[in-house]
Amino acid sequence: MLRHHLDPNNHNGAVFLGLNGLVVKSHGGATDKGVANAIRVAARMVREDITRKIADDLANVTAQSAPLMAAK
């Protein structure tokens, strides 16, 4: 069980934030299983519309902090 959790091919796919789209980077030494897992990460993020959710959250934070910044 621990070996499964420590194997990078089981948890492959780093997400880059701050982009106007979805980027999932795979580890350079990933096996076919690792690449498949990175593709699964990207597919899940597309299904969950993660880029829109992040944009909405950032807009909410900006809107909520505007009065605080104006008060300074």
CHARMM internal coordinates of N, CA and C (Angstrom, degrees):
IC EDIT
DIST 1 N 1 CA 1.4411
DIST 1 CA 1 C 1.5279
ANGL 1 N 1 CA 1 C 110.75
DIST 1 C 2 N 1.3106
ANGL 1 CA 1 C 2 N 117.93
DIHE 1 N 1 CA 1 C 2 N -46.74
DIST 2 N 2 CA 1.4536
ANGL 1 C 2 N 2 CA 121.16
DIHE 1 CA 1 C 2 N 2 CA 179.43
DIST 2 CA 2 C 1.5255
ANGL 2 N 2 CA 2 C 110.42
DIHE 1 C 2 N 2 CA 2 C -63.74
DIST 2 C 3 N 1.3137
ANGL 2 CA 2 C 3 N 116.98
DIHE 2 N 2 CA 2 C 3 N -38.91
DIST 3 N 3 CA 1.4656
ANGL 2 C 3 N 3 CA 120.77
DIHE 2 CA 2 C 3 N 3 CA 178.57
DIST 3 CA 3 C 1.5322
ANGL 3 N 3 CA 3 C 110.60
DIHE 2 C 3 N 3 CA 3 C -59.00
DIST 3 C 4 N 1.3254
ANGL 3 CA 3 C 4 N 116.00
DIHE 3 N 3 CA 3 C 4 N -40.11
DIST 4 N 4 CA 1.4677
ANGL 3 C 4 N 4 CA 120.52
DIHE 3 CA 3 C 4 N 4 CA 178.47
DIST 4 CA 4 C 1.5253
ANGL 4 N 4 CA 4 C 110.52
DIHE 3 C 4 N 4 CA 4 C -60.62
DIST 4 C 5 N 1.3271
ANGL 4 CA 4 C 5 N 117.42
DIHE 4 N 4 CA 4 C 5 N -44.61
DIST 5 N 5 CA 1.4639
ANGL 4 C 5 N 5 CA 121.25
DIHE 4 CA 4 C 5 N 5 CA -177.87
DIST 5 CA 5 C 1.5192
ANGL 5 N 5 CA 5 C 112.87
DIHE 4 C 5 N 5 CA 5 C -71.43
DIST 5 C 6 N 1.3082
ANGL 5 CA 5 C 6 N 117.97
DIHE 5 N 5 CA 5 C 6 N -25.71
DIST 6 N 6 CA 1.4595
ANGL 5 C 6 N 6 CA 121.01
DIHE 5 CA 5 C 6 N 6 CA -179.60
DIST 6 CA 6 C 1.5264
ANGL 6 N 6 CA 6 C 113.22
DIHE 5 C 6 N 6 CA 6 C -89.99
DIST 6 C 7 N 1.3137
ANGL 6 CA 6 C 7 N 117.72
DIHE 6 N 6 CA 6 C 7 N -11.79
DIST 7 N 7 CA 1.4607
ANGL 6 C 7 N 7 CA 121.64
DIHE 6 CA 6 C 7 N 7 CA -179.41
DIST 7 CA 7 C 1.5301
ANGL 7 N 7 CA 7 C 109.42
DIHE 6 C 7 N 7 CA 7 C -76.51
DIST 7 C 8 N 1.3616
ANGL 7 CA 7 C 8 N 118.34
DIHE 7 N 7 CA 7 C 8 N 115.32
DIST 8 N 8 CA 1.4674
ANGL 7 C 8 N 8 CA 120.19
DIHE 7 CA 7 C 8 N 8 CA -177.78
DIST 8 CA 8 C 1.5277
ANGL 8 N 8 CA 8 C 113.55
DIHE 7 C 8 N 8 CA 8 C -62.12
DIST 8 C 9 N 1.3180
ANGL 8 CA 8 C 9 N 117.87
DIHE 8 N 8 CA 8 C 9 N -21.58
DIST 9 N 9 CA 1.4647
ANGL 8 C 9 N 9 CA 119.32
DIHE 8 CA 8 C 9 N 9 CA 178.70
DIST 9 CA 9 C 1.5271
ANGL 9 N 9 CA 9 C 112.23
DIHE 8 C 9 N 9 CA 9 C -71.13
DIST 9 C 10 N 1.3289
ANGL 9 CA 9 C 10 N 116.88
DIHE 9 N 9 CA 9 C 10 N -19.43
DIST 10 N 10 CA 1.4646
ANGL 9 C 10 N 10 CA 120.50
DIHE 9 CA 9 C 10 N 10 CA 177.91
DIST 10 CA 10 C 1.5244
ANGL 10 N 10 CA 10 C 111.98
DIHE 9 C 10 N 10 CA 10 C -83.86
DIST 10 C 11 N 1.3206
ANGL 10 CA 10 C 11 N 117.18
DIHE 10 N 10 CA 10 C 11 N -16.30
DIST 11 N 11 CA 1.4649
ANGL 10 C 11 N 11 CA 121.19
DIHE 10 CA 10 C 11 N 11 CA -176.91
DIST 11 CA 11 C 1.5251
ANGL 11 N 11 CA 11 C 109.59
DIHE 10 C 11 N 11 CA 11 C -133.27
DIST 11 C 12 N 1.2865
ANGL 11 CA 11 C 12 N 117.19
DIHE 11 N 11 CA 11 C 12 N 43.57
DIST 12 N 12 CA 1.4561
ANGL 11 C 12 N 12 CA 122.58
DIHE 11 CA 11 C 12 N 12 CA -174.80
DIST 12 CA 12 C 1.5231
ANGL 12 N 12 CA 12 C 110.45
DIHE 11 C 12 N 12 CA 12 C -85.49
DIST 12 C 13 N 1.3055
ANGL 12 CA 12 C 13 N 116.15
DIHE 12 N 12 CA 12 C 13 N 143.14
DIST 13 N 13 CA 1.4543
ANGL 12 C 13 N 13 CA 121.42
DIHE 12 CA 12 C 13 N 13 CA 175.32
DIST 13 CA 13 C 1.5088
ANGL 13 N 13 CA 13 C 112.49
DIHE 12 C 13 N 13 CA 13 C 118.62
DIST 13 C 14 N 1.3279
ANGL 13 CA 13 C 14 N 116.39
DIHE 13 N 13 CA 13 C 14 N 91.54
DIST 14 N 14 CA 1.4663
ANGL 13 C 14 N 14 CA 121.37
DIHE 13 CA 13 C 14 N 14 CA 176.56
DIST 14 CA 14 C 1.5187
ANGL 14 N 14 CA 14 C 108.93
DIHE 13 C 14 N 14 CA 14 C -90.36
DIST 14 C 15 N 1.3210
ANGL 14 CA 14 C 15 N 116.04
DIHE 14 N 14 CA 14 C 15 N 139.39
DIST 15 N 15 CA 1.4574
ANGL 14 C 15 N 15 CA 121.85
DIHE 14 CA 14 C 15 N 15 CA -176.94
DIST 15 CA 15 C 1.5283
ANGL 15 N 15 CA 15 C 108.91
DIHE 14 C 15 N 15 CA 15 C -99.03
DIST 15 C 16 N 1.3169
ANGL 15 CA 15 C 16 N 116.74
DIHE 15 N 15 CA 15 C 16 N 133.39
DIST 16 N 16 CA 1.4595
ANGL 15 C 16 N 16 CA 122.64
DIHE 15 CA 15 C 16 N 16 CA 175.05
DIST 16 CA 16 C 1.5164
ANGL 16 N 16 CA 16 C 108.49
DIHE 15 C 16 N 16 CA 16 C -96.78
DIST 16 C 17 N 1.3240
ANGL 16 CA 16 C 17 N 116.20
DIHE 16 N 16 CA 16 C 17 N 123.21
DIST 17 N 17 CA 1.4614
ANGL 16 C 17 N 17 CA 121.25
DIHE 16 CA 16 C 17 N 17 CA 178.88
DIST 17 CA 17 C 1.5190
ANGL 17 N 17 CA 17 C 109.60
DIHE 16 C 17 N 17 CA 17 C -101.95
DIST 17 C 18 N 1.3179
ANGL 17 CA 17 C 18 N 116.33
DIHE 17 N 17 CA 17 C 18 N 158.07
DIST 18 N 18 CA 1.4524
ANGL 17 C 18 N 18 CA 121.26
DIHE 17 CA 17 C 18 N 18 CA 179.56
DIST 18 CA 18 C 1.5108
ANGL 18 N 18 CA 18 C 112.96
DIHE 17 C 18 N 18 CA 18 C 93.41
DIST 18 C 19 N 1.3034
ANGL 18 CA 18 C 19 N 116.27
DIHE 18 N 18 CA 18 C 19 N 12.79
DIST 19 N 19 CA 1.4601
ANGL 18 C 19 N 19 CA 121.49
DIHE 18 CA 18 C 19 N 19 CA 179.52
DIST 19 CA 19 C 1.5257
ANGL 19 N 19 CA 19 C 109.04
DIHE 18 C 19 N 19 CA 19 C -111.00
DIST 19 C 20 N 1.3117
ANGL 19 CA 19 C 20 N 116.43
DIHE 19 N 19 CA 19 C 20 N 157.92
DIST 20 N 20 CA 1.4690
ANGL 19 C 20 N 20 CA 120.22
DIHE 19 CA 19 C 20 N 20 CA 176.98
DIST 20 CA 20 C 1.5168
ANGL 20 N 20 CA 20 C 109.92
DIHE 19 C 20 N 20 CA 20 C -90.25
DIST 20 C 21 N 1.2785
ANGL 20 CA 20 C 21 N 116.51
DIHE 20 N 20 CA 20 C 21 N 53.91
DIST 21 N 21 CA 1.4458
ANGL 20 C 21 N 21 CA 122.74
DIHE 20 CA 20 C 21 N 21 CA -179.86
DIST 21 CA 21 C 1.5125
ANGL 21 N 21 CA 21 C 109.12
DIHE 20 C 21 N 21 CA 21 C 170.11
DIST 21 C 22 N 1.2983
ANGL 21 CA 21 C 22 N 116.19
DIHE 21 N 21 CA 21 C 22 N -171.41
DIST 22 N 22 CA 1.4536
ANGL 21 C 22 N 22 CA 121.75
DIHE 21 CA 21 C 22 N 22 CA -177.25
DIST 22 CA 22 C 1.5203
ANGL 22 N 22 CA 22 C 109.47
DIHE 21 C 22 N 22 CA 22 C -108.37
DIST 22 C 23 N 1.3420
ANGL 22 CA 22 C 23 N 116.29
DIHE 22 N 22 CA 22 C 23 N 125.61
DIST 23 N 23 CA 1.4601
ANGL 22 C 23 N 23 CA 121.45
DIHE 22 CA 22 C 23 N 23 CA 176.00
DIST 23 CA 23 C 1.5222
ANGL 23 N 23 CA 23 C 107.58
DIHE 22 C 23 N 23 CA 23 C -129.22
DIST 23 C 24 N 1.3091
ANGL 23 CA 23 C 24 N 116.73
DIHE 23 N 23 CA 23 C 24 N 124.65
DIST 24 N 24 CA 1.4535
ANGL 23 C 24 N 24 CA 122.59
DIHE 23 CA 23 C 24 N 24 CA 174.91
DIST 24 CA 24 C 1.5185
ANGL 24 N 24 CA 24 C 106.99
DIHE 23 C 24 N 24 CA 24 C -121.65
DIST 24 C 25 N 1.3218
ANGL 24 CA 24 C 25 N 116.37
DIHE 24 N 24 CA 24 C 25 N 119.46
DIST 25 N 25 CA 1.4701
ANGL 24 C 25 N 25 CA 122.91
DIHE 24 CA 24 C 25 N 25 CA -177.04
DIST 25 CA 25 C 1.5186
ANGL 25 N 25 CA 25 C 108.72
DIHE 24 C 25 N 25 CA 25 C -98.55
DIST 25 C 26 N 1.3152
ANGL 25 CA 25 C 26 N 115.57
DIHE 25 N 25 CA 25 C 26 N 129.61
DIST 26 N 26 CA 1.4578
ANGL 25 C 26 N 26 CA 121.49
DIHE 25 CA 25 C 26 N 26 CA 177.26
DIST 26 CA 26 C 1.5268
ANGL 26 N 26 CA 26 C 109.59
DIHE 25 C 26 N 26 CA 26 C -92.96
DIST 26 C 27 N 1.3150
ANGL 26 CA 26 C 27 N 116.79
DIHE 26 N 26 CA 26 C 27 N 150.85
DIST 27 N 27 CA 1.4586
ANGL 26 C 27 N 27 CA 121.26
DIHE 26 CA 26 C 27 N 27 CA 175.44
DIST 27 CA 27 C 1.5302
ANGL 27 N 27 CA 27 C 109.46
DIHE 26 C 27 N 27 CA 27 C -64.32
DIST 27 C 28 N 1.3236
ANGL 27 CA 27 C 28 N 116.68
DIHE 27 N 27 CA 27 C 28 N 142.16
DIST 28 N 28 CA 1.4608
ANGL 27 C 28 N 28 CA 121.15
DIHE 27 CA 27 C 28 N 28 CA -177.10
DIST 28 CA 28 C 1.5169
ANGL 28 N 28 CA 28 C 114.31
DIHE 27 C 28 N 28 CA 28 C -60.37
DIST 28 C 29 N 1.3144
ANGL 28 CA 28 C 29 N 117.59
DIHE 28 N 28 CA 28 C 29 N -34.80
DIST 29 N 29 CA 1.4651
ANGL 28 C 29 N 29 CA 120.59
DIHE 28 CA 28 C 29 N 29 CA -178.39
DIST 29 CA 29 C 1.5102
ANGL 29 N 29 CA 29 C 113.06
DIHE 28 C 29 N 29 CA 29 C -96.66
DIST 29 C 30 N 1.3165
ANGL 29 CA 29 C 30 N 117.44
DIHE 29 N 29 CA 29 C 30 N 20.36
DIST 30 N 30 CA 1.4629
ANGL 29 C 30 N 30 CA 120.56
DIHE 29 CA 29 C 30 N 30 CA -176.36
DIST 30 CA 30 C 1.5233
ANGL 30 N 30 CA 30 C 111.29
DIHE 29 C 30 N 30 CA 30 C -66.80
DIST 30 C 31 N 1.2997
ANGL 30 CA 30 C 31 N 114.29
DIHE 30 N 30 CA 30 C 31 N 144.62
DIST 31 N 31 CA 1.4677
ANGL 30 C 31 N 31 CA 120.91
DIHE 30 CA 30 C 31 N 31 CA 174.15
DIST 31 CA 31 C 1.5249
ANGL 31 N 31 CA 31 C 108.32
DIHE 30 C 31 N 31 CA 31 C -83.58
DIST 31 C 32 N 1.3198
ANGL 31 CA 31 C 32 N 116.15
DIHE 31 N 31 CA 31 C 32 N 179.98
DIST 32 N 32 CA 1.4598
ANGL 31 C 32 N 32 CA 119.57
DIHE 31 CA 31 C 32 N 32 CA 176.64
DIST 32 CA 32 C 1.5269
ANGL 32 N 32 CA 32 C 111.08
DIHE 31 C 32 N 32 CA 32 C -60.02
DIST 32 C 33 N 1.3176
ANGL 32 CA 32 C 33 N 116.82
DIHE 32 N 32 CA 32 C 33 N -34.64
DIST 33 N 33 CA 1.4662
ANGL 32 C 33 N 33 CA 121.09
DIHE 32 CA 32 C 33 N 33 CA 176.52
DIST 33 CA 33 C 1.5281
ANGL 33 N 33 CA 33 C 110.40
DIHE 32 C 33 N 33 CA 33 C -64.34
DIST 33 C 34 N 1.3277
ANGL 33 CA 33 C 34 N 117.10
DIHE 33 N 33 CA 33 C 34 N -41.81
DIST 34 N 34 CA 1.4591
ANGL 33 C 34 N 34 CA 121.20
DIHE 33 CA 33 C 34 N 34 CA 178.88
DIST 34 CA 34 C 1.5199
ANGL 34 N 34 CA 34 C 112.02
DIHE 33 C 34 N 34 CA 34 C -64.02
DIST 34 C 35 N 1.3148
ANGL 34 CA 34 C 35 N 117.16
DIHE 34 N 34 CA 34 C 35 N -42.86
DIST 35 N 35 CA 1.4614
ANGL 34 C 35 N 35 CA 121.20
DIHE 34 CA 34 C 35 N 35 CA 178.60
DIST 35 CA 35 C 1.5332
ANGL 35 N 35 CA 35 C 109.86
DIHE 34 C 35 N 35 CA 35 C -64.29
DIST 35 C 36 N 1.3261
ANGL 35 CA 35 C 36 N 116.76
DIHE 35 N 35 CA 35 C 36 N -41.34
DIST 36 N 36 CA 1.4664
ANGL 35 C 36 N 36 CA 120.40
DIHE 35 CA 35 C 36 N 36 CA 177.93
DIST 36 CA 36 C 1.5258
ANGL 36 N 36 CA 36 C 110.46
DIHE 35 C 36 N 36 CA 36 C -61.68
DIST 36 C 37 N 1.3307
ANGL 36 CA 36 C 37 N 117.42
DIHE 36 N 36 CA 36 C 37 N -39.84
DIST 37 N 37 CA 1.4654
ANGL 36 C 37 N 37 CA 120.23
DIHE 36 CA 36 C 37 N 37 CA 178.55
DIST 37 CA 37 C 1.5251
ANGL 37 N 37 CA 37 C 111.17
DIHE 36 C 37 N 37 CA 37 C -66.94
DIST 37 C 38 N 1.3286
ANGL 37 CA 37 C 38 N 118.31
DIHE 37 N 37 CA 37 C 38 N -37.02
DIST 38 N 38 CA 1.4660
ANGL 37 C 38 N 38 CA 121.14
DIHE 37 CA 37 C 38 N 38 CA 176.67
DIST 38 CA 38 C 1.5263
ANGL 38 N 38 CA 38 C 110.28
DIHE 37 C 38 N 38 CA 38 C -64.75
DIST 38 C 39 N 1.3038
ANGL 38 CA 38 C 39 N 117.14
DIHE 38 N 38 CA 38 C 39 N -39.00
DIST 39 N 39 CA 1.4725
ANGL 38 C 39 N 39 CA 121.01
DIHE 38 CA 38 C 39 N 39 CA 176.92
DIST 39 CA 39 C 1.5268
ANGL 39 N 39 CA 39 C 109.97
DIHE 38 C 39 N 39 CA 39 C -64.70
DIST 39 C 40 N 1.3378
ANGL 39 CA 39 C 40 N 117.21
DIHE 39 N 39 CA 39 C 40 N -39.05
DIST 40 N 40 CA 1.4656
ANGL 39 C 40 N 40 CA 120.34
DIHE 39 CA 39 C 40 N 40 CA 177.11
DIST 40 CA 40 C 1.5310
ANGL 40 N 40 CA 40 C 110.93
DIHE 39 C 40 N 40 CA 40 C -62.33
DIST 40 C 41 N 1.3438
ANGL 40 CA 40 C 41 N 116.45
DIHE 40 N 40 CA 40 C 41 N -40.54
DIST 41 N 41 CA 1.4730
ANGL 40 C 41 N 41 CA 120.50
DIHE 40 CA 40 C 41 N 41 CA 177.56
DIST 41 CA 41 C 1.5261
ANGL 41 N 41 CA 41 C 109.43
DIHE 40 C 41 N 41 CA 41 C -59.50
DIST 41 C 42 N 1.3274
ANGL 41 CA 41 C 42 N 116.95
DIHE 41 N 41 CA 41 C 42 N -48.10
DIST 42 N 42 CA 1.4676
ANGL 41 C 42 N 42 CA 120.83
DIHE 41 CA 41 C 42 N 42 CA -179.55
DIST 42 CA 42 C 1.5232
ANGL 42 N 42 CA 42 C 111.31
DIHE 41 C 42 N 42 CA 42 C -62.58
DIST 42 C 43 N 1.3161
ANGL 42 CA 42 C 43 N 117.62
DIHE 42 N 42 CA 42 C 43 N -43.26
DIST 43 N 43 CA 1.4697
ANGL 42 C 43 N 43 CA 121.44
DIHE 42 CA 42 C 43 N 43 CA -179.22
DIST 43 CA 43 C 1.5262
ANGL 43 N 43 CA 43 C 110.77
DIHE 42 C 43 N 43 CA 43 C -63.05
DIST 43 C 44 N 1.3387
ANGL 43 CA 43 C 44 N 116.77
DIHE 43 N 43 CA 43 C 44 N -41.74
DIST 44 N 44 CA 1.4666
ANGL 43 C 44 N 44 CA 119.90
DIHE 43 CA 43 C 44 N 44 CA 179.12
DIST 44 CA 44 C 1.5210
ANGL 44 N 44 CA 44 C 110.75
DIHE 43 C 44 N 44 CA 44 C -63.60
DIST 44 C 45 N 1.3136
ANGL 44 CA 44 C 45 N 116.51
DIHE 44 N 44 CA 44 C 45 N -40.17
DIST 45 N 45 CA 1.4661
ANGL 44 C 45 N 45 CA 120.06
DIHE 44 CA 44 C 45 N 45 CA -179.92
DIST 45 CA 45 C 1.5232
ANGL 45 N 45 CA 45 C 111.49
DIHE 44 C 45 N 45 CA 45 C -66.69
DIST 45 C 46 N 1.3092
ANGL 45 CA 45 C 46 N 117.25
DIHE 45 N 45 CA 45 C 46 N -36.29
DIST 46 N 46 CA 1.4672
ANGL 45 C 46 N 46 CA 120.50
DIHE 45 CA 45 C 46 N 46 CA 176.22
DIST 46 CA 46 C 1.5252
ANGL 46 N 46 CA 46 C 109.65
DIHE 45 C 46 N 46 CA 46 C -66.35
DIST 46 C 47 N 1.3282
ANGL 46 CA 46 C 47 N 116.90
DIHE 46 N 46 CA 46 C 47 N -46.19
DIST 47 N 47 CA 1.4812
ANGL 46 C 47 N 47 CA 120.35
DIHE 46 CA 46 C 47 N 47 CA 179.25
DIST 47 CA 47 C 1.5235
ANGL 47 N 47 CA 47 C 111.44
DIHE 46 C 47 N 47 CA 47 C -59.68
DIST 47 C 48 N 1.3317
ANGL 47 CA 47 C 48 N 116.32
DIHE 47 N 47 CA 47 C 48 N -38.20
DIST 48 N 48 CA 1.4643
ANGL 47 C 48 N 48 CA 120.77
DIHE 47 CA 47 C 48 N 48 CA -177.78
DIST 48 CA 48 C 1.5326
ANGL 48 N 48 CA 48 C 112.40
DIHE 47 C 48 N 48 CA 48 C -86.17
DIST 48 C 49 N 1.3333
ANGL 48 CA 48 C 49 N 117.18
DIHE 48 N 48 CA 48 C 49 N 1.55
DIST 49 N 49 CA 1.4703
ANGL 48 C 49 N 49 CA 123.00
DIHE 48 CA 48 C 49 N 49 CA 176.92
DIST 49 CA 49 C 1.5277
ANGL 49 N 49 CA 49 C 111.26
DIHE 48 C 49 N 49 CA 49 C 53.20
DIST 49 C 50 N 1.3285
ANGL 49 CA 49 C 50 N 114.92
DIHE 49 N 49 CA 49 C 50 N 48.25
DIST 50 N 50 CA 1.4498
ANGL 49 C 50 N 50 CA 121.65
DIHE 49 CA 49 C 50 N 50 CA -172.44
DIST 50 CA 50 C 1.5305
ANGL 50 N 50 CA 50 C 113.26
DIHE 49 C 50 N 50 CA 50 C -63.80
DIST 50 C 51 N 1.3267
ANGL 50 CA 50 C 51 N 118.36
DIHE 50 N 50 CA 50 C 51 N -35.35
DIST 51 N 51 CA 1.4666
ANGL 50 C 51 N 51 CA 118.96
DIHE 50 CA 50 C 51 N 51 CA -178.91
DIST 51 CA 51 C 1.5253
ANGL 51 N 51 CA 51 C 111.28
DIHE 50 C 51 N 51 CA 51 C -66.26
DIST 51 C 52 N 1.3237
ANGL 51 CA 51 C 52 N 117.93
DIHE 51 N 51 CA 51 C 52 N -38.36
DIST 52 N 52 CA 1.4645
ANGL 51 C 52 N 52 CA 120.59
DIHE 51 CA 51 C 52 N 52 CA 176.68
DIST 52 CA 52 C 1.5236
ANGL 52 N 52 CA 52 C 110.69
DIHE 51 C 52 N 52 CA 52 C -67.11
DIST 52 C 53 N 1.3255
ANGL 52 CA 52 C 53 N 116.87
DIHE 52 N 52 CA 52 C 53 N -41.11
DIST 53 N 53 CA 1.4644
ANGL 52 C 53 N 53 CA 120.28
DIHE 52 CA 52 C 53 N 53 CA -179.94
DIST 53 CA 53 C 1.5290
ANGL 53 N 53 CA 53 C 111.02
DIHE 52 C 53 N 53 CA 53 C -63.18
DIST 53 C 54 N 1.3173
ANGL 53 CA 53 C 54 N 117.23
DIHE 53 N 53 CA 53 C 54 N -40.84
DIST 54 N 54 CA 1.4635
ANGL 53 C 54 N 54 CA 120.56
DIHE 53 CA 53 C 54 N 54 CA 178.38
DIST 54 CA 54 C 1.5249
ANGL 54 N 54 CA 54 C 109.74
DIHE 53 C 54 N 54 CA 54 C -65.08
DIST 54 C 55 N 1.3308
ANGL 54 CA 54 C 55 N 117.35
DIHE 54 N 54 CA 54 C 55 N -44.13
DIST 55 N 55 CA 1.4636
ANGL 54 C 55 N 55 CA 121.06
DIHE 54 CA 54 C 55 N 55 CA 179.39
DIST 55 CA 55 C 1.5283
ANGL 55 N 55 CA 55 C 110.48
DIHE 54 C 55 N 55 CA 55 C -61.82
DIST 55 C 56 N 1.3329
ANGL 55 CA 55 C 56 N 117.26
DIHE 55 N 55 CA 55 C 56 N -42.20
DIST 56 N 56 CA 1.4636
ANGL 55 C 56 N 56 CA 120.94
DIHE 55 CA 55 C 56 N 56 CA 178.24
DIST 56 CA 56 C 1.5266
ANGL 56 N 56 CA 56 C 111.06
DIHE 55 C 56 N 56 CA 56 C -63.30
DIST 56 C 57 N 1.3262
ANGL 56 CA 56 C 57 N 116.59
DIHE 56 N 56 CA 56 C 57 N -44.25
DIST 57 N 57 CA 1.4688
ANGL 56 C 57 N 57 CA 120.24
DIHE 56 CA 56 C 57 N 57 CA 179.25
DIST 57 CA 57 C 1.5243
ANGL 57 N 57 CA 57 C 111.37
DIHE 56 C 57 N 57 CA 57 C -62.32
DIST 57 C 58 N 1.3197
ANGL 57 CA 57 C 58 N 116.88
DIHE 57 N 57 CA 57 C 58 N -42.50
DIST 58 N 58 CA 1.4621
ANGL 57 C 58 N 58 CA 119.96
DIHE 57 CA 57 C 58 N 58 CA 178.99
DIST 58 CA 58 C 1.5284
ANGL 58 N 58 CA 58 C 111.44
DIHE 57 C 58 N 58 CA 58 C -65.18
DIST 58 C 59 N 1.3224
ANGL 58 CA 58 C 59 N 116.96
DIHE 58 N 58 CA 58 C 59 N -38.50
DIST 59 N 59 CA 1.4662
ANGL 58 C 59 N 59 CA 120.58
DIHE 58 CA 58 C 59 N 59 CA 177.49
DIST 59 CA 59 C 1.5251
ANGL 59 N 59 CA 59 C 110.28
DIHE 58 C 59 N 59 CA 59 C -64.49
DIST 59 C 60 N 1.3210
ANGL 59 CA 59 C 60 N 117.12
DIHE 59 N 59 CA 59 C 60 N -39.31
DIST 60 N 60 CA 1.4693
ANGL 59 C 60 N 60 CA 120.45
DIHE 59 CA 59 C 60 N 60 CA 178.56
DIST 60 CA 60 C 1.5229
ANGL 60 N 60 CA 60 C 111.38
DIHE 59 C 60 N 60 CA 60 C -66.25
DIST 60 C 61 N 1.3130
ANGL 60 CA 60 C 61 N 116.58
DIHE 60 N 60 CA 60 C 61 N -41.57
DIST 61 N 61 CA 1.4680
ANGL 60 C 61 N 61 CA 120.28
DIHE 60 CA 60 C 61 N 61 CA 178.33
DIST 61 CA 61 C 1.5210
ANGL 61 N 61 CA 61 C 109.77
DIHE 60 C 61 N 61 CA 61 C -63.10
DIST 61 C 62 N 1.3196
ANGL 61 CA 61 C 62 N 116.39
DIHE 61 N 61 CA 61 C 62 N -44.36
DIST 62 N 62 CA 1.4638
ANGL 61 C 62 N 62 CA 120.66
DIHE 61 CA 61 C 62 N 62 CA 179.47
DIST 62 CA 62 C 1.5285
ANGL 62 N 62 CA 62 C 110.73
DIHE 61 C 62 N 62 CA 62 C -61.82
DIST 62 C 63 N 1.3243
ANGL 62 CA 62 C 63 N 117.07
DIHE 62 N 62 CA 62 C 63 N -44.63
DIST 63 N 63 CA 1.4623
ANGL 62 C 63 N 63 CA 121.22
DIHE 62 CA 62 C 63 N 63 CA -179.31
DIST 63 CA 63 C 1.5293
ANGL 63 N 63 CA 63 C 111.13
DIHE 62 C 63 N 63 CA 63 C -64.74
DIST 63 C 64 N 1.3207
ANGL 63 CA 63 C 64 N 117.10
DIHE 63 N 63 CA 63 C 64 N -38.68
DIST 64 N 64 CA 1.4626
ANGL 63 C 64 N 64 CA 120.53
DIHE 63 CA 63 C 64 N 64 CA -179.11
DIST 64 CA 64 C 1.5266
ANGL 64 N 64 CA 64 C 112.13
DIHE 63 C 64 N 64 CA 64 C -73.65
DIST 64 C 65 N 1.3268
ANGL 64 CA 64 C 65 N 117.06
DIHE 64 N 64 CA 64 C 65 N -29.57
DIST 65 N 65 CA 1.4671
ANGL 64 C 65 N 65 CA 119.56
DIHE 64 CA 64 C 65 N 65 CA -177.80
DIST 65 CA 65 C 1.5249
ANGL 65 N 65 CA 65 C 112.42
DIHE 64 C 65 N 65 CA 65 C -86.92
DIST 65 C 66 N 1.3149
ANGL 65 CA 65 C 66 N 119.08
DIHE 65 N 65 CA 65 C 66 N -15.11
DIST 66 N 66 CA 1.4697
ANGL 65 C 66 N 66 CA 122.01
DIHE 65 CA 65 C 66 N 66 CA -178.39
DIST 66 CA 66 C 1.5349
ANGL 66 N 66 CA 66 C 112.06
DIHE 65 C 66 N 66 CA 66 C -58.41
DIST 66 C 67 N 1.3378
ANGL 66 CA 66 C 67 N 118.79
DIHE 66 N 66 CA 66 C 67 N -46.76
DIST 67 N 67 CA 1.4768
ANGL 66 C 67 N 67 CA 117.93
DIHE 66 CA 66 C 67 N 67 CA 178.56
DIST 67 CA 67 C 1.5306
ANGL 67 N 67 CA 67 C 112.38
DIHE 66 C 67 N 67 CA 67 C -63.41
DIST 67 C 68 N 1.3175
ANGL 67 CA 67 C 68 N 117.16
DIHE 67 N 67 CA 67 C 68 N -34.97
DIST 68 N 68 CA 1.4685
ANGL 67 C 68 N 68 CA 120.90
DIHE 67 CA 67 C 68 N 68 CA 178.61
DIST 68 CA 68 C 1.5236
ANGL 68 N 68 CA 68 C 110.70
DIHE 67 C 68 N 68 CA 68 C -65.16
DIST 68 C 69 N 1.3098
ANGL 68 CA 68 C 69 N 115.78
DIHE 68 N 68 CA 68 C 69 N -41.48
DIST 69 N 69 CA 1.4629
ANGL 68 C 69 N 69 CA 120.00
DIHE 68 CA 68 C 69 N 69 CA -179.54
DIST 69 CA 69 C 1.5347
ANGL 69 N 69 CA 69 C 110.85
DIHE 68 C 69 N 69 CA 69 C -69.74
DIST 69 C 70 N 1.3245
ANGL 69 CA 69 C 70 N 117.48
DIHE 69 N 69 CA 69 C 70 N -35.02
DIST 70 N 70 CA 1.4620
ANGL 69 C 70 N 70 CA 121.39
DIHE 69 CA 69 C 70 N 70 CA 179.90
DIST 70 CA 70 C 1.5265
ANGL 70 N 70 CA 70 C 111.51
DIHE 69 C 70 N 70 CA 70 C -69.10
DIST 70 C 71 N 1.3227
ANGL 70 CA 70 C 71 N 116.70
DIHE 70 N 70 CA 70 C 71 N -27.73
DIST 71 N 71 CA 1.4654
ANGL 70 C 71 N 71 CA 121.47
DIHE 70 CA 70 C 71 N 71 CA -178.07
DIST 71 CA 71 C 1.5211
ANGL 71 N 71 CA 71 C 112.21
DIHE 70 C 71 N 71 CA 71 C -76.09
DIST 71 C 72 N 1.3130
ANGL 71 CA 71 C 72 N 117.46
DIHE 71 N 71 CA 71 C 72 N -15.71
DIST 72 N 72 CA 1.4754
ANGL 71 C 72 N 72 CA 120.36
DIHE 71 CA 71 C 72 N 72 CA -177.61
DIST 72 CA 72 C 1.4978
ANGL 72 N 72 CA 72 C 112.05
DIHE 71 C 72 N 72 CA 72 C -78.77
END
COOR INIT
IC SEED 1 N 1 CA 1 C
IC BUILD
